[in-house]
């Protein structure tokens, strides 16, 4: 357990060297959220849309911007494709501790850094501007459920990035997969439009995809709009993705042994 803590702490400290640059990107993300809120207010003219009042919709966007930094905006494929191309992956795979849990522990350090220096400062600014729905979760006591939902979303994001990176064992390029993953997360995850406002047929499909776990699900829990189906979907996908990642890791080790690195 100590090894995983050291890996997480190392990833956290590594990012502090780029703190100034990261704070600058925070401003861009914050401005994007404010522009997006302004566009929705102009489009709806302050009226409710479905189960979302104007205030709830603004809170959804603000909270979504902070959650994305924890579930989606992680290092590209967790740096695995670079390890594979350089051959360093051979050393990493033969270490005594499991490669998957070690990579997940290192990624958790990245998530913790984003929480401290990205999500929380943005949430503070959104709160001061009156658009962060702080009272929704505080008043209803939903904070523990939100943390569980967020943990499932973080694990889903880490595992998908892990699978993309590990696919470099079988492909020559992973950029297309990263771009497709980002596009799917933005649309299917509810960043561009809450899934509840999408056509019924599309909504019933998207709620069973893993991408809803990474934004729509934790935000819905915070706002008190989550349904039991979302919990099942998030839990099932987390287990499936972990199993798939473990299986692909074993396949990668066999491929490494057969091809000699």
Long-range contacts (C-beta under 8 A, 24 or more apart in sequence): 3-97, 3-102, 3-105, 4-101, 4-102, 4-105, 5-105, 7-102, 7-105, 7-106, 7-109, 8-105, 8-106, 8-108, 8-109, 8-112, 9-109, 10-106, 10-109, 11-106, 11-107, 11-108, 11-109, 11-110, 11-113, 12-109, 12-110, 12-112, 12-113, 14-109, 15-110, 15-113, 15-117, 16-113, 19-117, 22-117, 22-118, 23-117, 23-121, 26-117, 26-118, 26-121, 26-122, 29-65, 29-68, 29-69, 29-118, 29-122, 30-65, 30-122, 30-125, 30-126, 32-65, 33-61, 33-62, 33-64, 33-65, 33-122, 33-126, 34-129, 34-131, 36-61, 37-61, 37-62, 37-131, 49-197, 50-196, 50-197, 51-196, 51-225, 52-194, 52-196, 52-197, 55-133, 56-133, 56-136, 56-223, 57-194, 58-131, 59-131, 59-132, 59-133, 59-136, 59-223, 60-133, 60-194, 60-219, 60-223, 61-131, 62-123, 62-126, 62-131, 62-132, 62-133, 63-123, 63-126, 63-132, 63-133, 63-219, 63-222, 63-223, 64-190, 64-191, 64-215, 64-219, 65-122, 65-126, 66-118, 66-119, 66-120, 66-122, 66-123, 66-126, 67-119, 67-150, 67-153, 67-214, 67-215, 67-218, 67-219, 68-191, 68-214, 68-215, 69-114, 69-115, 69-118, 69-119, 69-122, 70-111, 70-114, 70-115, 70-119, 70-150, 70-153, 70-154, 70-157, 71-150, 71-153, 71-154, 71-156, 71-157, 71-213, 71-214, 71-215, 71-218, 72-157, 72-182, 72-185, 72-189, 72-214, 72-215, 73-114, 73-118, 74-107, 74-110, 74-111, 74-114, 74-157, 74-158, 74-161, 75-107, 75-110, 75-161, 76-161, 76-178, 77-161, 77-162, 77-164, 77-165, 77-168, 77-174, 77-177, 77-178, 78-103, 78-106, 78-107, 78-158, 78-161, 78-162, 78-165, 79-165, 80-162, 80-164, 80-165, 80-166, 80-168, 81-164, 81-165, 81-168, 81-174, 84-165, 84-166, 84-168, 84-169, 85-168, 87-261, 89-252, 89-256, 90-256, 90-261, 93-249, 93-252, 93-253, 93-256, 98-249, 99-249, 100-162, 100-242, 100-245, 100-246, 100-249, 103-162, 104-155, 104-158, 104-159, 104-162, 107-158, 107-161, 107-162, 108-154, 108-158, 111-154, 111-158, 133-222, 133-223, 136-222, 136-223, 136-224, 137-222, 137-223, 137-224, 140-224, 142-221, 142-222, 142-224, 145-221, 145-226, 146-218, 146-221, 146-222, 149-213, 149-217, 149-218, 149-221, 149-226, 149-231, 149-234, 150-218, 152-213, 152-217, 152-218, 152-234, 152-235, 152-238, 153-213, 153-214, 153-215, 153-217, 153-218, 153-234, 155-238, 155-241, 155-242, 156-210, 156-213, 156-214, 156-234, 156-237, 156-238, 156-241, 157-214, 159-238, 159-241, 159-242, 159-244, 159-245, 160-210, 160-241, 162-245, 163-241, 163-244, 163-245, 163-248, 166-245, 166-248, 166-249, 166-252, 167-248, 169-251, 169-252, 169-255, 169-256, 170-255, 184-209, 184-211, 185-211, 185-214, 185-215, 188-212, 189-214, 189-215, 189-216, 190-215, 190-216, 190-219, 191-215, 196-220, 196-225, 207-233, 208-233, 209-233, 209-237, 210-237, 210-241, 213-237, 213-238
